[in-house]
Amino acid sequence: MPSHSEMEAAVHAYVRGFATGDAELIIGLFADDAVIEDPLGTPPMVGGQAVRAFYTRIMADGGARLELLGPVRTAASSAAFPFASFLTRDGVETRIDVIDVWDFDEAGKIAHMRAYWGPENVTDL
């Protein structure tokens, strides 16, 4: 089971990957059989190819800037953290307030990512 420090480091690497436009850094944080639900309630993206396609598309669309809004909270093999995502959608600068919950596998890779946000959390700037 990964330690608090290891899970926190993964979150900071994820934020850094967005800051530098490094999709490979982000993709490398995920297990080969990872599941992404972003946002929760949409069809899950499953497996390495789906993870790669998701983050490659985000970066191709201009990426996003993430800003942590509080400390990373961990329990057992999971981490939760609040953040704001700043991106341009249809030519409009947008802020999305998100809480991510990640479950890690024994190797310290993200096995399941759930992003909690909905239309009420999207603000055009």
C-alpha positions as CSV (number, residue, x, y, z in Angstrom):
1,M,0.0,0.0,0.0
2,P,1.4,3.4,-0.9
3,S,2.2,5.8,1.9
4,H,0.7,9.3,2.4
5,S,3.8,10.8,1.0
6,E,3.8,8.7,-2.1
7,M,0.1,9.4,-2.8
8,E,0.6,13.1,-2.2
9,A,3.6,13.1,-4.6
10,A,1.4,11.5,-7.3
11,V,-1.1,14.4,-6.9
12,H,1.7,17.0,-7.2
13,A,3.1,15.2,-10.2
14,Y,-0.4,15.2,-11.8
15,V,-0.6,19.0,-11.3
16,R,2.9,19.4,-12.6
17,G,2.1,17.4,-15.7
18,F,-0.7,19.8,-16.5
19,A,1.5,22.8,-15.8
20,T,4.1,21.6,-18.2
21,G,1.8,20.0,-20.8
22,D,3.4,16.6,-20.2
23,A,0.7,14.0,-21.0
24,E,3.2,11.2,-20.6
25,L,4.0,12.2,-17.0
26,I,0.2,12.1,-16.2
27,I,-0.4,8.8,-18.1
28,G,2.6,7.2,-16.3
29,L,0.8,7.7,-12.9
30,F,-2.0,5.3,-13.9
31,A,-2.1,1.5,-13.8
32,D,-2.5,-0.3,-17.1
33,D,-6.0,-1.4,-16.1
34,A,-7.0,2.0,-14.6
35,V,-10.6,3.3,-14.5
36,I,-11.4,7.0,-14.9
37,E,-14.8,8.5,-14.2
38,D,-14.5,12.2,-15.1
39,P,-17.0,13.4,-14.1
40,L,-18.5,10.7,-11.9
41,G,-21.7,9.4,-13.5
42,T,-20.4,9.4,-17.1
43,P,-19.3,6.2,-18.8
44,P,-16.0,5.0,-17.3
45,M,-12.8,5.0,-19.4
46,V,-11.1,1.7,-18.8
47,G,-7.5,0.6,-19.5
48,G,-4.3,2.2,-20.6
49,Q,-5.5,3.1,-24.1
50,A,-8.5,4.9,-22.7
51,V,-6.3,6.8,-20.2
52,R,-3.8,7.7,-23.0
53,A,-6.6,8.9,-25.3
54,F,-8.3,11.0,-22.6
55,Y,-5.1,12.9,-21.5
56,T,-3.8,13.2,-25.1
57,R,-7.1,14.8,-26.1
58,I,-7.0,17.2,-23.2
59,M,-3.5,18.3,-24.1
60,A,-4.4,18.6,-27.8
61,D,-7.3,20.8,-26.8
62,G,-4.9,23.3,-25.1
63,G,-4.6,21.6,-21.8
64,A,-5.6,23.0,-18.5
65,R,-4.0,24.6,-15.5
66,L,-4.8,23.0,-12.1
67,E,-4.7,24.8,-8.8
68,L,-4.9,22.8,-5.6
69,L,-7.4,24.4,-3.2
70,G,-6.5,22.4,-0.1
71,P,-4.3,19.7,1.2
72,V,-4.3,16.1,-0.1
73,R,-6.2,13.9,2.2
74,T,-5.3,10.2,2.4
75,A,-6.8,7.1,4.0
76,A,-5.8,3.5,3.4
77,S,-4.8,3.4,-0.3
78,S,-6.9,6.4,-1.4
79,A,-6.3,10.1,-1.8
80,A,-8.8,13.0,-2.1
81,F,-8.1,16.6,-3.0
82,P,-9.9,19.7,-4.1
83,F,-8.7,21.7,-7.1
84,A,-9.8,24.2,-9.7
85,S,-9.2,23.4,-13.4
86,F,-8.8,26.4,-15.7
87,L,-9.3,25.8,-19.4
88,T,-10.7,27.3,-22.5
89,R,-13.9,25.8,-23.8
90,D,-15.4,27.1,-27.1
91,G,-13.2,30.2,-26.8
92,V,-14.3,31.0,-23.3
93,E,-11.9,30.8,-20.3
94,T,-13.6,28.5,-17.8
95,R,-13.1,27.4,-14.2
96,I,-14.2,24.0,-13.0
97,D,-14.2,23.2,-9.3
98,V,-13.4,19.5,-8.8
99,I,-12.8,17.0,-6.0
100,D,-10.8,14.0,-7.2
101,V,-10.7,10.7,-5.3
102,W,-8.0,8.3,-6.4
103,D,-7.6,4.6,-5.4
104,F,-4.1,3.3,-5.7
105,D,-2.9,-0.2,-6.4
106,E,-0.1,-2.0,-4.5
107,A,2.5,-0.6,-7.0
108,G,1.5,2.9,-6.1
109,K,-0.3,3.5,-9.5
110,I,-3.7,5.1,-9.8
111,A,-6.2,2.2,-10.2
112,H,-9.4,4.2,-10.1
113,M,-10.0,8.0,-10.5
114,R,-13.3,9.6,-9.7
115,A,-13.8,13.3,-10.5
116,Y,-16.6,14.9,-8.6
117,W,-18.0,17.9,-10.5
118,G,-21.1,18.9,-12.5
119,P,-22.6,21.8,-14.4
120,E,-23.0,23.7,-11.1
121,N,-19.3,23.7,-10.6
122,V,-18.4,25.3,-14.0
123,T,-17.9,29.0,-14.2
124,D,-17.1,31.1,-17.3
125,L,-14.5,33.7,-16.4
